Amino acid sequence: MEIESEKENIQTHLDKGNYHAAINLAISAMNECRRNKDQAGVDEFIDFIKGIVDRLADEFGSQT
């Protein structure tokens, strides 16, 4: 898998505000890395998913 290319694709969904698709694609990419025993790729997509969740929290969560 070309990780940077996949992340760019996911980013296009984030730029459109389509968080559902972005999260699904990121999880699918992480799972592909798992199947390929690419732990570095798994870690990279987990960090990317965390970033998406943080963005969701910042945009929609209560700021208490």
Secondary structure by P-SEA (a helix, b strand, c coil): caaaaaaaaaaaaaaacaaaaaaaaaaaaaaaaaaacaaaaaaaaaaaaaaaaaaaaacccccc
